[in-house]
């Protein structure tokens, strides 16, 4: 699961930034073959490598450790959502949908 998610995130982020694999590799100072192998899911990158690649695209890696219950459910996310007002929840979902649509269409995000 990690490999597939990382491959998709890197590919979409790179395309959203308008970079080819070769251009991203040059900016991040990694071999182009490394970018290709990460995007194809052939290798799992180190966190530092992934962060370097994402930063070259104008993004950064954010990692959060969360506690899951015995059923594999992350209750912290549920608690965080319940702390929001209904209006705040709708706004958050709307913003997430807009971001997803922008990433999927390959349109670079404004800084």
C-alpha positions in Angstrom: 0.0 0.0 0.0 2.8 2.5 0.9 4.6 1.9 -2.4 1.4 2.5 -4.5 0.5 5.6 -2.5 4.0 7.1 -2.8 4.1 6.4 -6.5 0.8 8.1 -7.1 1.6 11.1 -4.9 4.9 11.7 -6.5 3.6 11.3 -10.1 0.6 13.7 -9.5 2.7 16.2 -7.6 5.4 16.2 -10.3 2.8 16.6 -13.1 1.0 19.3 -11.1 4.3 21.2 -10.9 4.6 20.9 -14.7 7.9 18.9 -14.4 9.1 16.0 -16.4 10.9 13.2 -14.6 14.2 14.4 -16.0 13.5 18.0 -14.8 12.5 16.9 -11.4 15.6 14.7 -11.1 17.8 17.6 -12.0 16.2 20.1 -9.5 16.2 17.5 -6.7 19.7 16.2 -7.6 18.8 12.6 -7.9 19.1 10.2 -10.9 16.2 10.3 -13.3 16.0 6.5 -13.0 15.3 6.9 -9.3 12.3 9.1 -10.0 11.1 6.6 -12.6 11.5 3.6 -10.2 9.7 5.4 -7.4 6.8 6.4 -9.7 6.5 2.9 -11.1 6.4 1.5 -7.5 9.6 -0.5 -8.1 11.3 1.0 -5.1 10.3 2.5 -1.8 12.1 5.8 -1.3 13.6 6.9 2.0 11.6 9.7 3.6 14.5 12.1 3.0 14.5 11.3 -0.8 10.7 11.7 -1.1 10.8 15.0 0.8 13.6 16.3 -1.5 11.5 15.3 -4.6 8.3 16.9 -3.2 10.2 20.1 -2.2 11.5 20.3 -5.8 7.8 20.4 -6.8 6.9 23.1 -4.3 5.4 20.7 -1.8 6.7 19.1 1.4 6.4 15.7 3.1 4.2 15.7 6.2 4.2 12.6 8.4 1.9 12.0 11.4 2.0 9.1 13.7 -1.5 8.1 14.8 -2.9 5.6 17.2 -5.3 3.0 15.8 -7.7 0.8 17.8 -7.8 -3.0 17.6 -10.0 -2.9 14.6 -7.6 -0.8 12.5 -9.6 2.4 12.9 -7.8 5.7 13.5 -10.1 7.3 16.2 -8.0 10.5 16.3 -9.3 11.5 12.9 -12.9 11.0 14.0 -12.3 13.0 17.1 -10.7 15.8 15.1 -13.7 16.0 12.8 -16.2 16.0 15.6 -14.4 19.0 17.1 -15.3 21.1 14.0 -18.6 22.8 13.5 -20.7 21.5 10.6 -19.8 24.6 8.6 -16.1 24.0 9.2 -16.5 20.4 8.1 -18.2 21.4 4.8 -15.5 24.0 4.1 -12.8 21.4 4.8 -14.4 18.9 2.4 -14.9 21.5 -0.3 -11.3 22.6 -0.1 -10.1 19.0 -0.2 -12.2 18.3 -3.3 -10.9 21.4 -5.0 -7.3 20.4 -4.2 -7.9 16.9 -5.5 -9.5 18.1 -8.7 -6.5 20.5 -9.3 -3.9 17.7 -8.7 -5.8 15.3 -10.9 -6.1 17.8 -13.7 -2.4 18.6 -13.5 -2.9 22.3 -12.8 -0.2 23.7 -10.6 -1.4 25.1 -7.3 -0.8 28.8 -6.5 1.8 29.4 -3.8 
